[in-house]
């Protein structure tokens, strides 16, 4: 009986594989070039290697410019890297559903803003947009500046001038920044709590990548029985426990203040009155989590709805920004002339404000902003995004069929020599107004583009400035590990395969 079921299962897989490759969409996809593929497994065996080697497989996509495909079992991914094709997909309101890659995120993020679709996505986007209103950001800049100063002070208080693991050092501060601003909770003096969370984020990233390239783990039933699922369960306990604790503390704050701020939450987009801090929660910082709690009071969303959005923003708000800060620091360390120019600009602004950064002073750091944009070009925090097509589209000379999963290779687009002369060179002047004006609008998309662009991109840019400006003001940055020797690895965000080091030499201020 067991043998019969096994044989029938094998026969089903063979027939299904034949059907997938020979139906209309399969025939269209077969015309698109791609790496070697075998029946049933596709190119899956090619990806059974270390995360850094998976990253190196990108060479196939460079050679097969500008449209490539690869099969992972019965699923095919079409990789796009021409700005015209990116515009076709990202600018349309038809192709807003995320691709199958995001299915692996659902046990963690469920139906948060990153993974949701249709009416739920539209409703949530509308609900959360006020959390990033200009006046809300104005209040939050104080917190971002404070966190940047705290990071600088921690370096000053250290006897070591070389940070041995830059990513870990920076992400500790970006995690606290996202907690204090969009969540209203401080993680200071909770070292074990936040370290467990950051480690779980990194670990589940490896697990997600492994599942995405292992077609035998696609079926939920088989995955549920696998050791990978047992590892995932342990990570989810930490990740969900972290966000549930944050939500519980914020709800307690509103209960103790008798919901008086929630009752006028729309008014609170304007400057607010003073209030005492409660259980370490930032006073007056009504933002994303508070919008969600207010909606739950009206029975518009459930506690699970709140958690999935908090999970989404905790991940996206700290990990992506941490990588942006790290690569910007590495680039500035290697380019002393550019670093000196940034320092001169920061010094001038600091002199005007007597050493205190504000939203207005951060806006004056235009050269630093160009450096950050160029750093995000070379090392976009999210190197790939995915969409599921609602209808056939034409990409260069190929027809990509409806329901195909397309991957937007942001990293490759940002280094395309057809649109970026000397693409591997760090040149902030690429973002001078006249240069930007004459460039294809979809050859630079570090925060995605179109209807599903990043809701927090202005927040992220202020945070990058607030973190880096005080470091450049107080320290000379010197390289220890060089980017030319750096190995990247396949992950949810762009990430070095090994710890990277930077030397911070204190500047004696008179």
C-alpha positions in Angstrom: 0.0 0.0 0.0 2.8 2.4 1.0 4.7 1.5 -2.2 1.6 2.2 -4.3 1.0 5.6 -2.7 4.7 6.4 -3.3 4.6 5.4 -6.9 1.4 7.4 -7.5 3.0 10.4 -5.8 6.1 10.1 -8.1 3.8 9.8 -11.1 1.8 12.9 -10.1 5.0 14.9 -9.7 6.3 13.8 -13.1 3.0 14.6 -14.9 2.6 17.9 -13.1 6.2 18.9 -14.0 5.4 18.1 -17.7 2.2 20.1 -17.5 3.9 23.1 -16.0 6.6 23.2 -18.6 4.4 22.6 -21.6 1.3 24.7 -21.0 1.2 28.1 -22.6 3.0 29.9 -19.8 5.6 27.2 -19.7 6.3 27.5 -23.4 6.7 31.3 -23.2 9.0 30.9 -20.2 11.1 28.3 -22.0 12.1 31.0 -24.5 13.8 33.0 -21.7 17.5 32.2 -21.1 18.5 30.7 -17.7 21.0 28.5 -15.8 21.1 24.7 -16.3 17.9 23.0 -15.3 16.9 19.3 -14.7 13.4 17.8 -14.7 11.3 18.2 -11.5 14.0 19.9 -9.5 14.8 22.6 -12.0 17.9 24.5 -10.9 17.4 23.8 -7.2 20.5 21.7 -6.8 22.6 24.7 -8.0 21.4 26.6 -4.9 22.2 23.9 -2.4 25.3 25.7 -1.1 26.3 28.4 1.3 24.5 31.7 1.3 27.6 33.5 0.0 27.8 31.0 -2.9 24.1 31.5 -3.7 24.9 35.2 -3.9 27.7 34.5 -6.4 25.3 32.6 -8.6 24.1 36.1 -9.7 26.8 35.9 -12.4 24.3 34.0 -14.5 21.9 36.9 -14.3 24.7 39.3 -15.4 25.6 37.3 -18.5 22.0 36.7 -19.5 21.1 40.4 -19.6 18.5 41.8 -19.2 15.9 39.0 -18.6 16.7 35.7 -17.0 14.7 32.8 -15.6 15.4 29.9 -13.2 13.3 27.0 -12.1 13.1 25.8 -8.4 11.0 22.7 -8.7 7.7 23.6 -10.3 8.1 27.3 -9.6 9.8 29.6 -12.1 11.3 33.0 -11.2 11.8 35.6 -14.0 14.6 38.0 -13.1 14.3 41.5 -14.5 17.0 44.1 -14.5 16.1 46.7 -17.2 14.6 49.9 -15.9 11.9 49.9 -18.7 10.7 46.5 -17.4 10.9 47.6 -13.8 8.7 50.5 -14.7 6.2 48.3 -16.4 5.8 46.1 -13.3 6.3 48.6 -10.4 4.3 51.6 -11.7 1.2 49.5 -12.4 -1.7 49.2 -10.0 -2.3 45.7 -11.5 0.9 44.0 -10.4 0.9 44.9 -6.7 0.7 41.3 -5.4 4.0 40.1 -4.0 5.6 37.0 -5.5 5.9 33.5 -4.0 9.1 34.4 -2.2 7.1 36.1 0.4 5.1 32.9 1.2 8.1 31.8 3.3 7.7 35.0 5.4 4.1 34.4 6.3 4.7 32.2 9.4 6.6 35.2 10.8 4.9 38.3 9.3 1.5 36.8 8.5 -0.4 39.4 6.5 1.5 42.5 7.4 2.0 45.4 5.1 4.9 43.7 3.4 3.1 40.5 2.5 -0.6 41.4 2.3 -2.5 42.1 -0.9 -5.7 43.5 -2.3 -8.2 45.3 -0.1 -6.3 44.4 3.1 -3.1 46.0 1.8 -5.0 49.1 0.7 -6.8 49.5 4.0 -3.6 49.0 6.1 -1.5 51.3 3.9 -4.2 54.0 4.4 -4.3 53.4 8.1 -0.6 53.5 8.6 0.4 56.4 6.3 -0.4 59.1 9.0 2.3 57.5 11.2 4.9 58.9 8.8 3.4 62.3 8.4 5.9 65.1 8.3 5.0 66.5 11.7 5.2 63.1 13.3 8.7 62.7 11.7 9.6 66.0 13.2 9.0 64.7 16.7 10.8 61.4 16.0 14.0 63.1 14.7 14.8 64.0 18.3 14.8 60.3 19.2 16.9 59.4 16.2 19.4 62.1 17.0 19.5 61.0 20.6 20.2 57.4 19.5 22.9 58.6 17.2 24.5 60.5 20.0 24.2 57.4 22.3 26.0 55.3 19.7 28.8 58.0 19.6 29.0 58.1 23.4 29.3 54.3 23.5 32.3 54.5 21.1 33.9 57.3 23.2 33.6 55.2 26.3 35.3 52.2 24.8 39.0 51.6 25.0 39.0 49.9 21.6 39.1 52.0 18.5 38.3 49.1 16.2 34.7 47.8 16.1 35.0 44.1 15.5 31.5 43.5 14.2 30.1 46.7 12.7 26.7 45.2 11.8 26.0 44.0 15.3 27.1 47.3 16.8 24.9 49.4 14.5 21.8 47.1 14.5 21.6 47.4 18.3 21.0 51.1 17.9 18.7 51.0 14.9 16.5 48.4 16.7 16.2 50.8 19.7 15.5 53.7 17.3 12.6 51.9 15.6 11.2 50.8 19.0 11.3 54.2 20.5 9.8 56.0 17.5 7.2 53.9 15.8 6.5 51.6 18.8 7.0 53.9 21.8 9.2 51.5 23.7 12.8 51.9 24.9 15.1 48.8 24.9 17.8 50.5 26.9 19.0 48.1 29.7 17.3 45.2 28.0 20.4 43.7 26.4 19.4 40.0 26.6 16.0 40.8 25.3 17.1 42.7 22.2 20.1 40.4 21.4 17.8 37.4 21.3 15.5 39.2 18.9 18.3 40.3 16.6 19.9 36.8 16.5 16.5 35.3 15.7 16.0 37.8 12.8 19.3 36.7 11.3 18.6 33.0 11.9 15.2 33.0 10.4 16.6 34.8 7.4 18.9 31.8 6.7 16.0 29.5 7.2 13.7 31.4 4.7 16.4 31.4 2.1 17.0 27.7 2.5 13.3 26.9 2.1 13.0 29.2 -1.0 15.6 27.2 -2.8 14.4 23.7 -1.6 11.3 22.6 -3.6 10.9 19.5 -1.4 10.1 21.9 1.4 7.4 23.8 -0.6 4.4 21.6 0.5 3.3 22.8 3.9 2.7 19.2 5.1 6.2 18.1 4.3 7.7 21.3 5.8 5.7 20.8 9.0 7.4 17.4 9.4 10.9 18.7 8.7 13.7 19.7 11.1 13.6 23.1 9.4 10.1 23.7 10.7 11.2 22.8 14.2 14.0 25.3 14.0 11.5 27.9 12.7 9.1 27.3 15.6 11.9 28.1 18.1 12.7 31.4 16.3 9.1 32.4 15.9 8.6 32.0 19.7 11.4 34.6 20.2 10.3 36.9 17.4 6.6 36.9 18.3 7.3 37.0 22.0 9.4 40.1 21.5 6.6 42.0 19.6 3.8 40.8 21.9 5.7 42.2 24.8 6.1 45.5 23.1 2.4 45.6 22.3 1.4 44.7 25.8 3.6 47.5 27.3 2.2 50.1 24.9 -1.4 49.0 25.7 -0.6 49.3 29.4 0.6 52.8 28.8 -2.7 53.8 27.2 -4.7 52.1 29.9 -2.8 54.1 32.6 -3.4 57.3 30.7 -7.0 56.4 30.2 -6.6 56.4 26.4 -6.6 60.2 26.4 -4.1 60.4 23.5 -5.8 57.7 21.5 -9.1 59.6 21.6 -7.6 62.5 19.7 -5.0 60.6 17.7 -5.6 62.5 14.5 -5.0 65.8 16.3 -1.8 64.4 17.7 -0.2 64.7 14.2 0.4 68.3 15.4 2.7 69.3 18.3 1.5 67.8 21.5 1.3 68.7 25.2 3.7 67.5 27.8 3.2 64.3 29.7 5.2 62.2 32.2 6.9 59.1 30.9 5.3 55.8 31.9 7.3 52.5 32.3 10.1 53.7 30.1 7.7 54.6 27.2 8.4 57.8 25.2 6.0 60.6 26.0 3.9 62.0 23.3 5.3 59.7 20.5 2.0 58.7 19.1 2.7 56.8 15.9 2.2 53.5 14.1 1.6 51.2 17.1 -0.8 53.8 18.5 -2.8 54.0 15.3 -3.2 50.2 15.4 -4.2 50.2 19.0 -6.8 53.0 18.4 -8.2 51.0 15.4 -8.5 47.9 17.7 -10.5 49.9 20.2 -13.0 50.5 17.3 -13.0 46.7 16.5 -11.5 47.4 13.1 -8.5 45.1 13.7 -7.6 42.2 16.0 -4.6 41.7 18.3 -3.1 39.4 15.6 -3.5 42.2 13.0 -1.5 44.5 15.3 1.2 41.9 15.8 1.7 41.2 12.1 2.2 44.9 11.4 4.6 45.4 14.4 6.5 42.3 13.3 6.8 43.8 9.8 8.0 47.2 10.9 10.3 45.9 13.6 12.1 43.8 10.9 12.0 46.3 8.1 12.7 49.3 10.3 15.8 48.1 12.0 17.6 45.6 9.8 17.5 47.5 6.5 18.6 50.7 8.2 21.4 49.0 10.0 22.8 47.7 6.7 22.4 51.2 5.2 24.5 52.7 8.0 27.1 50.0 7.9 27.8 50.2 4.2 27.8 54.0 4.2 30.4 53.9 7.0 32.6 51.4 5.2 32.5 53.5 2.0 33.3 56.7 3.9 36.2 55.0 5.6 37.7 54.0 2.3 37.2 57.4 0.6 39.0 59.9 2.9 38.4 62.9 0.5 34.7 62.3 0.5 34.7 61.7 4.3 36.5 65.0 4.8 33.9 66.8 2.7 31.1 65.3 4.7 32.9 66.2 7.9 33.2 69.8 6.8 29.5 70.0 6.0 28.6 68.4 9.4 31.0 70.8 11.2 29.4 73.8 9.6 25.9 72.7 10.5 27.0 71.8 14.1 28.5 75.2 14.5 25.3 76.8 13.5 23.3 74.7 16.0 25.9 74.7 18.8 26.3 70.9 18.4 22.6 70.0 18.4 21.1 68.3 15.4 17.5 69.0 14.5 15.3 68.1 11.6 16.1 71.5 9.9 19.9 70.9 10.4 19.7 67.4 9.0 17.9 68.7 6.0 21.0 71.0 5.4 23.3 68.0 5.1 22.9 67.8 1.3 26.3 66.3 0.5 25.9 63.6 3.2 22.5 62.8 1.7 24.1 62.4 -1.7 26.7 60.0 -0.1 23.9 58.0 1.5 22.0 57.7 -1.8 25.2 56.6 -3.6 25.8 54.0 -0.8 22.3 52.7 -1.3 22.9 52.5 -5.0 26.0 50.3 -4.5 24.5 48.4 -1.6 20.7 48.6 -1.6 19.5 47.3 1.8 16.9 45.1 0.0 18.7 43.8 -3.1 15.6 42.0 -4.6 11.9 42.4 -4.5 9.3 40.2 -6.1 5.9 40.5 -7.8 3.2 38.2 -9.2 2.0 39.3 -12.6 -1.7 40.0 -13.0 -1.5 39.8 -16.8 1.0 39.1 -19.6 3.7 41.8 -20.0 6.4 42.3 -22.6 10.0 42.5 -21.3 12.4 43.4 -24.0 11.8 40.7 -26.7 10.1 38.2 -24.3 6.5 37.8 -23.3 6.3 37.0 -19.5 3.0 35.3 -18.8 0.3 36.2 -16.2 0.8 34.7 -12.8 4.6 34.5 -13.3 6.7 35.4 -10.4 9.1 38.2 -11.3 12.2 39.2 -9.2 13.4 42.7 -9.5 17.1 42.6 -9.1 17.7 46.0 -7.5 21.4 45.3 -6.9 22.1 44.6 -10.5 20.0 47.5 -11.8 21.9 49.9 -9.6 25.2 48.7 -11.2 24.1 48.5 -14.8 26.8 50.1 -16.9 24.2 51.1 -19.5 22.8 53.6 -17.0 25.7 54.1 -14.5 29.1 55.0 -16.0 31.8 53.3 -13.9 29.1 51.6 -11.8 31.4 50.2 -9.1 32.9 53.6 -8.3 31.6 55.5 -5.2 30.6 58.9 -6.6 28.1 61.0 -4.6 28.0 63.6 -7.4 25.8 61.1 -9.4 23.0 62.6 -7.3 23.5 66.2 -8.2 20.2 67.6 -9.5 21.3 67.8 -13.1 22.5 64.2 -13.0 19.3 62.9 -11.5 17.1 64.8 -14.0 18.7 63.1 -17.0 18.5 59.6 -15.6 15.9 56.9 -16.1 13.6 57.1 -13.0 13.6 53.3 -12.5 17.3 52.7 -12.6 17.5 53.8 -8.9 14.9 52.2 -6.6 16.5 51.5 -3.2 13.0 51.9 -1.6 11.1 50.2 -4.4 8.8 52.3 -6.5 5.2 52.7 -7.5 2.1 52.0 -5.3 4.0 49.6 -3.1 7.0 51.8 -2.4 8.5 51.9 1.1 6.2 53.7 3.4 9.1 54.7 5.7 11.7 56.0 3.2 11.8 59.5 4.6 12.1 58.2 8.1 15.0 56.0 7.0 16.9 58.8 5.4 16.6 61.0 8.5 17.7 58.0 10.6 20.8 57.4 8.4 21.8 61.1 8.7 21.1 61.2 12.5 23.3 58.1 13.0 26.2 58.9 10.7 26.6 62.7 11.2 27.7 62.6 14.9 30.1 59.7 14.1 31.8 61.7 11.4 31.8 64.8 13.6 33.6 63.0 16.5 35.7 60.4 14.7 37.9 59.8 11.7 36.8 56.6 10.0 39.6 54.3 8.8 39.2 51.0 7.0 40.2 47.7 8.5 38.3 45.3 6.2 38.0 46.6 2.6 34.9 46.3 0.5 36.8 44.8 -2.4 37.5 41.8 -0.2 34.0 41.6 1.2 31.8 38.6 0.6 28.1 39.1 0.5 25.5 36.4 1.2 22.0 35.7 0.1 19.6 36.9 2.8 16.4 38.9 3.3 18.6 42.0 3.3 22.0 42.7 1.9 24.5 41.3 4.4 28.2 40.6 4.7 29.0 36.9 5.0 31.5 37.6 7.8 31.9 40.3 10.5 33.4 43.6 9.1 35.6 46.0 11.1 36.1 49.8 11.0 38.4 51.9 13.1 37.1 55.0 14.8 39.8 57.5 15.7 38.6 60.1 18.1 38.7 63.8 17.1 39.8 66.0 19.9 37.2 68.8 20.1 38.4 72.1 21.7 
